[in-house]
Amino acid sequence: MAAVTRVFVARMAGLSVFGPDGESIGRVRDVVAGLSVRRRPPRVLGLVVELATRRRIFVPMLRVTRIEAGAVTLATGSVNLRQFHKRPNELLVLGQLLDARVSAEGSPAVLVDAALEQTRTRDWQLTKLAVRDRTGRLGRRGPTRVVDWDQVSGLEFAEVTGRPQGVQQLLAMFDTMRAVDVASTLHGLPNKRRYEVAEALDDDRLADVVEELPEDDQKDLLDHLDDRRAADVLEAMNPDDAADLLAELSEVDKNRLLELMKPEESAPVKRLLAYSADTAGGLMTPEPLVVTPDATIAEALALARNPDLPIAVASVVFVCRPPNATPTGPYLGCVHLQRLLREPPSNLVAGALDTDLASLPPGAPLTELTRYFAAYNLVCGPVLDDEEHLIGAVTVDDLLDHLLPEGWRIGGLPDQDANQPTTGEAR
């Protein structure tokens, strides 16, 4: 496929980035341009590329040899693998420029996209802008048109001067992204922009994203939201994630937010807070799949099919005497999803029980949990109290969250080259 010499930035978001030998490097997350001090098109400095480890690095445009419809190809040579940090004289096109309110050919408009174009000197510039007219009539959208950069005013120092910008373009992009990818993008935005996005997302979506953010970002966003909204977001989070976040707050802030939560939502969170964060009780979800022994295989499968369930939680159905909510009645055993798929739908789950699987006490430390999952090849295990009641289930992903180094979600694992000289270009 032929390389292009003009491409719109919004279409580059998420494009795969390949090395000269075809090896996958990561995905494009943003375009970095220099701030324009005059009305001339700003020079494109490079790309923000997210590696498989979630680390974001800067790739200079001189390393880019081809931009195609589905991929970006880099030239032979090394790049700096250090974490990307935006400089004061730089602009993130997706994160900061789009949705800016501008004047296009004298008419009020909103910037909806920007085009990169390669010049005769093989440099890249932001030469064209796609703008949508603001008609001011009951919020109706005007037509979209493409104009030259110098036909638009009000852009040069939009972010520096703090001019309010909308977030509709970012929200539209986030609609098709996983929560972990939205969190990664949010982490790289300026605080002001991050708060605007958080305020625009609904509670459920924001809760999913907050669960994937580093601890410091979680606390920062929670502190920015008013108490009522913060409590609503905590209610929408998985109880174990909400408990982890609340445990990092002061006692005053934690208790205030717990009081604002609905009693039925705060009760499981309070139970989790009673345990140390590095034990089975602190890691467990208090909402595993539970059925009574007279339930059918079909009923158990119907519960496991819930698309909102984490995959690990859906892998095991626990069988207990009533009540079904944790803490349950006496624990009888469990049925693994693969066994459910092999049984006639009309059979009772009681006939397919695994009664030999060892359970976990709530005080089990991380070392014991690690040995447990390795020994039984599981992704989800039951946690029982002293009276053999099911109080929750630990999943392997929650265990990994606590075993991996701090900051792994966004910055990736610790630098492979942290104690080595940088092999790429200085930036």
Summary of the structure (lengths in Angstrom):
residues: 427
radius of gyration: 25.7
end to end distance: 31.6
largest distance: 77.1
contacts: 1318
relative contact order: 0.10
helix: 35%
strand: 27%
